[in-house]
Amino acid sequence: MALIQSISGIRGTIGGLPGEGLTPFDVVKFTSAYGAWILEKAPSAKVVIGRDARLSGDMVNKLVVGTLQALGIDVIDLGLSTTPTVELAVPAEGAQGGIILTASHNPIQWNALKLLNEKGEFISDAEGKRLEAIAQAGTVTFAEVKKLGKHTFITDYIERHVQHVLNLDLVDVEAIKARKFKVIVDAVNSTGGIAVPALLRALDVEVEELYCEPTGHFPHNPEPLPENLRDIADKLKRGKYDMGIVVDPDVDRLCFMCEDGAPFGEEYTLVAVADYVLSQTPGNTVSNLSSTRALRDVTENHGGTYAAAAVGEVNVVDKMKEVDAVIGGEGNGGVIYPASHYGRDALVGIGLFLTHLAKSGKSISRLRASYPNYHISKNKIELTPEIDVDAVLEAIKEKYKKQPVNTIDGVKIEFDKEWVHLRKSNTEPIIRIYSESTHLATAEHLANKLIGDIRDVIKGSA
């Protein structure tokens, strides 16, 4: 069992003892703290909630709704929804916050409370710490019976979200319709199975649905990585399709498959979308430190400036606002387009990508071949608990001080167009090691070199 608090909310496995999993006790505890935090800023409030299709969603939904009502907060319930749909709904409804009930790409036994502010954006680290203090104090005051919150339903917000995408200036509906695309969609039997086909059919795209029933029974590991997408790859190889589209359970991560079943590359979702956006609205871009260098290359080709942020969507958003980025996101397939809203949004990403593909006149595989080809290797080194991980990272920073080094999130070292990023885990004695090069073997060699350096530091200190 696991219960993890992070900058984006509370997630855990369903069942077990309070404090060791996402039990009803923990759901009520953290929802109460969130509601109390909302009421500190607004004496009367309403909160938007929505959920993905996972099996525990209905149960968690009832606990969250009842707790917010007990605090005197009105609840606007979108039912089966997506993370970006709730993000759009919060400011549209004039709400003071929002909660998405989803564990994103985590397996079926997980669920989570993703917590939003009044802008429909993830709460900050400082706000999260305040919420945690309220939760630990256990002094939340609930409302009297005549002041309980109301519970109302709005069931058409996915349709509103689709229309929002169609109305974006850079989504060329007619250009997409003219290409008569034929695609397969894998939505891992969650709410992407409602939202993605609805958007595609509005664009006159011929859709074959694979795992699009929102039953919550995930047919494969829900993280949209190539090793989990063999079924859609096999269908693409056997049929005549233009591409495949894959989303995670809450529809904030997006990846594409080429017409021959090969992965377009999750890292390249943002690269391709940014290439199109920058061609229409020149400006700056942002991704996190562990994302591909290809975004920097594309940005500089368009005359813009690339900036890196610490890992985590809220950190990327903060950096985007700081540098006035026109597009940004994360290498996990997360596209953040400020002209829409400051949140990862697969539907927005689909609209922009299909416009780019339609106007290019290329196949998706030819489009992919037009971008710089980088490979990322992901590794980790496990350490014993007594090792001072911060001291190890400081020693590595000193060893490579003649190279460009970024320390806003661990240690990232650049070697011309290659890089290595070392990040410590916040929950266990592990250093995660990400490396990138134009060849996978070189990226792996870089990772192994740094692993050797780390071991030398530990041996020397011992």
C-alpha positions, 0 to 999 in steps of 0.5 A, spaced: 500 500 500 502 507 498 500 514 500 504 519 496 503 527 497 506 531 492 506 538 489 500 536 484 495 532 490 494 526 494 495 519 490 495 512 493 493 505 492 485 503 494 484 499 501 489 498 507 490 502 513 489 509 514 495 513 512 498 507 508 493 507 502 488 512 499 482 509 504 476 513 505 479 516 511 484 519 507 480 522 502 475 525 507 482 528 511 485 531 505 478 533 502 477 537 508 483 540 508 483 542 501 476 545 502 478 549 509 484 552 505 479 554 499 474 557 505 480 561 508 480 565 501 473 565 500 467 565 505 462 562 500 465 557 495 464 552 490 468 547 487 468 543 480 470 536 480 470 530 475 473 523 475 476 518 470 473 512 469 477 507 474 473 502 478 474 506 485 472 513 482 465 513 483 466 511 491 471 516 491 467 521 488 461 520 493 466 521 499 469 528 496 462 530 494 459 529 501 465 532 505 465 538 501 458 539 502 459 538 509 464 544 509 458 548 506 461 548 499 457 548 493 459 542 488 459 542 481 460 535 478 462 534 471 461 526 472 466 522 467 471 527 465 478 529 463 483 533 467 483 538 462 476 539 462 475 540 469 481 545 468 477 549 463 471 548 467 473 552 474 474 559 471 468 558 466 464 556 472 467 562 477 469 556 482 474 557 487 477 551 486 477 544 482 478 536 484 480 531 479 479 524 481 484 520 477 491 517 478 493 519 471 497 514 468 498 509 474 495 502 474 488 500 476 489 500 484 491 507 484 487 513 485 488 520 487 486 527 488 489 532 483 488 539 486 486 546 482 486 553 484 481 558 482 484 559 475 484 551 474 491 550 475 495 546 480 496 549 486 503 551 488 508 548 493 507 553 498 499 552 497 500 545 498 504 546 504 499 550 507 493 544 506 498 539 509 498 543 515 491 544 515 490 536 514 495 535 520 492 539 525 485 536 524 481 542 526 477 543 520 470 546 522 464 543 518 458 547 517 451 547 520 445 543 517 442 549 514 448 551 511 450 545 507 453 545 500 449 544 494 450 538 489 449 540 482 451 536 475 453 539 469 454 533 464 456 536 457 463 539 459 466 534 454 462 537 449 464 544 451 471 542 451 471 539 444 468 546 441 473 550 445 478 546 441 475 547 434 474 555 436 482 555 437 485 560 432 491 555 430 486 549 429 484 549 422 478 545 422 477 545 414 484 543 413 483 537 417 477 535 414 480 536 407 485 530 409 480 525 410 484 522 416 483 515 418 485 513 425 485 508 431 484 511 438 487 507 444 483 510 450 485 505 455 477 504 457 477 511 460 474 517 459 479 519 453 474 514 449 468 519 450 472 525 449 477 523 443 473 520 438 468 526 439 473 531 437 475 527 431 468 526 429 467 533 429 473 534 425 470 529 420 476 524 421 474 516 420 475 513 427 476 506 429 476 505 437 480 501 441 479 500 448 474 506 448 469 504 453 469 508 459 469 501 464 475 503 468 478 496 466 484 498 463 486 492 458 494 494 459 498 498 463 495 505 462 502 509 461 502 510 454 509 507 452 511 503 446 511 497 450 504 498 452 501 499 446 502 493 442 495 492 440 494 498 436 501 497 433 499 491 430 492 494 428 496 499 424 501 494 421 495 490 418 490 496 416 490 502 412 490 508 417 494 515 417 496 514 424 494 512 431 492 516 437 493 514 444 491 518 451 492 516 458 486 515 463 485 522 464 487 525 457 493 530 459 498 525 456 498 524 448 502 520 444 502 518 436 503 512 432 505 512 425 502 509 420 506 503 420 505 502 427 512 505 429 512 510 435 512 517 433 515 518 440 512 521 446 517 526 447 516 528 440 509 530 441 510 537 444 516 538 439 511 537 433 506 541 436 511 547 438 514 547 431 507 548 428 505 553 433 512 557 432 511 557 425 504 561 426 506 565 433 514 566 434 516 566 441 519 562 447 518 555 449 519 551 455 519 544 457 522 540 464 530 539 464 528 531 463 525 533 456 528 532 449 533 537 446 529 537 440 524 542 443 530 547 443 533 545 436 526 547 433 525 553 438 532 556 435 530 554 428 524 559 429 528 564 432 525 563 439 528 562 446 528 555 449 528 555 457 528 549 462 524 548 468 524 543 474 520 537 473 513 538 475 507 541 471 506 547 476 514 548 475 513 548 467 507 553 468 511 558 472 517 558 467 512 559 461 509 565 465 516 568 467 518 567 459 512 569 456 512 562 452 507 561 446 507 553 447 510 548 452 509 542 456 513 536 458 516 530 454 511 525 457 506 527 451 504 533 455 502 539 451 501 546 454 498 551 450 497 558 453 492 561 448 487 555 451 489 554 458 495 553 462 494 545 463 496 539 459 491 538 454 491 532 449 485 534 446 488 541 444 494 537 442 490 533 437 487 539 434 494 543 433 498 536 431 492 534 426 492 541 423 500 541 422 500 534 419 494 536 414 498 543 412 504 539 411 501 534 406 506 529 409 505 522 412 506 522 420 512 518 419 515 523 414 513 528 419 517 525 424 523 524 420 524 531 419 525 533 426 532 532 430 533 525 432 535 524 439 534 518 444 533 518 452 536 513 456 532 512 463 536 509 469 537 509 476 542 508 482 539 505 489 543 507 495 543 505 502 539 510 507 545 513 510 548 516 504 548 523 503 544 524 496 545 531 496 552 531 498 553 526 492 550 531 487 554 537 490 560 532 488 558 531 481 556 538 480 564 540 482 567 534 478 563 537 472 564 545 473 567 546 467 561 544 463 554 548 463 551 545 469 543 547 471 542 545 478 534 548 479 532 540 479 538 536 481 544 536 477 543 537 469 550 537 465 550 538 458 556 536 453 554 540 447 548 536 444 548 531 449 546 531 457 545 527 463 540 529 468 541 527 476 535 527 480 534 524 487 527 521 489 524 524 495 521 518 498 527 513 497 535 513 497 535 513 489 538 517 484 534 517 477 539 518 471 536 521 465 541 522 459 540 524 451 544 523 445 543 522 438 544 515 439 541 510 444 548 507 445 551 513 447 546 516 451 547 509 455 554 510 455 553 517 458 549 514 464 553 509 465 559 514 466 555 518 471 553 512 475 561 510 475 562 517 478 557 517 483 560 510 486 567 513 486 564 519 490 561 514 495 567 510 495 571 516 496 567 519 502 567 512 505 
